[in-house]
Amino acid sequence: MTISEFQHKIEEIYFARDSERGRDRTFLWFIEEVGELAKAMARPCPDGGRNLREEFADVLAWLATLASIEGISLEEAAVEKYGAGCPKCGGKPCRC
């Protein structure tokens, strides 16, 4: 699945509710998910990393929702900024 496909999938599932909630309140949900990811990263993964994968997926989903609310394609933004390498030095890997 590409980034764009993922963003569209999240729009299909959640966009109506998330856009009604609005950017500011949706951003708070995103921050909460980042906090849950931080907690999952801080403890051992007795479940083989399942919870950690779920938290990464949740953060990505909320980021996609925020981008959609703002009318931003995550894939286009990523390619624009990082497609040629490091935005500062152009290196792959970064040399700065």
C-alpha positions in Angstrom: 0.0 0.0 0.0 1.4 3.4 -0.9 1.2 6.4 1.4 -1.5 7.9 -0.8 -3.5 4.7 -0.7 -3.2 4.6 3.0 -4.3 8.2 3.4 -7.4 7.5 1.1 -8.2 4.4 3.1 -8.2 6.4 6.4 -10.4 9.0 4.7 -12.9 6.4 3.7 -13.1 5.1 7.2 -12.8 8.2 9.4 -12.8 11.5 7.4 -16.4 12.5 8.0 -16.2 12.1 11.7 -12.7 13.6 12.0 -13.4 16.6 9.8 -16.5 17.3 11.8 -14.4 17.2 15.0 -12.1 19.8 13.5 -8.4 20.3 13.2 -7.7 21.3 16.8 -9.5 18.5 18.5 -8.2 16.0 16.0 -4.7 17.2 16.6 -5.2 16.5 20.3 -6.1 12.9 19.4 -2.9 12.7 17.4 -0.8 13.9 20.3 -2.5 11.3 22.6 -1.5 8.6 20.1 2.1 9.9 20.0 2.1 9.6 23.8 0.8 6.0 23.6 3.6 5.2 21.1 6.1 6.7 23.5 4.9 4.5 26.3 5.0 1.4 24.1 8.6 2.2 23.1 9.6 2.7 26.7 8.7 -0.8 27.8 9.7 -4.3 26.7 7.7 -5.9 23.9 6.5 -9.2 25.4 4.0 -9.6 22.6 6.6 -9.8 19.9 6.2 -6.1 19.1 2.5 -6.3 18.2 1.5 -3.4 20.5 4.3 -1.3 19.2 3.3 -1.9 15.5 -0.3 -1.0 16.5 0.8 2.3 18.0 2.9 3.2 15.0 -0.1 2.5 12.8 -2.3 4.6 15.0 0.1 7.5 14.8 0.3 7.2 11.1 -3.5 7.1 10.8 -4.0 10.2 12.8 -1.3 12.0 10.9 -3.0 11.0 7.6 -6.3 12.3 9.0 -4.7 15.7 9.9 -3.2 16.0 6.5 -6.5 15.2 4.9 -8.3 17.8 7.0 -5.7 20.3 5.8 -6.0 19.2 2.2 -2.4 17.9 2.1 -1.2 14.8 0.4 1.3 13.1 2.7 2.9 11.3 -0.2 3.4 14.5 -2.2 4.7 16.4 0.8 7.2 13.6 1.6 8.4 13.5 -2.0 8.6 17.2 -2.2 10.7 17.5 0.9 12.8 14.3 1.0 12.6 12.9 -2.5 16.0 14.1 -3.6 17.7 13.2 -0.2 18.5 15.4 2.8 16.7 18.7 2.4 19.8 20.6 3.5 22.7 18.8 1.8 21.0 16.6 -0.7 23.0 13.7 0.5 21.8 10.0 0.7 22.9 9.4 3.4 22.8 12.9 4.9 26.3 14.5 5.2 25.3 17.5 7.4 
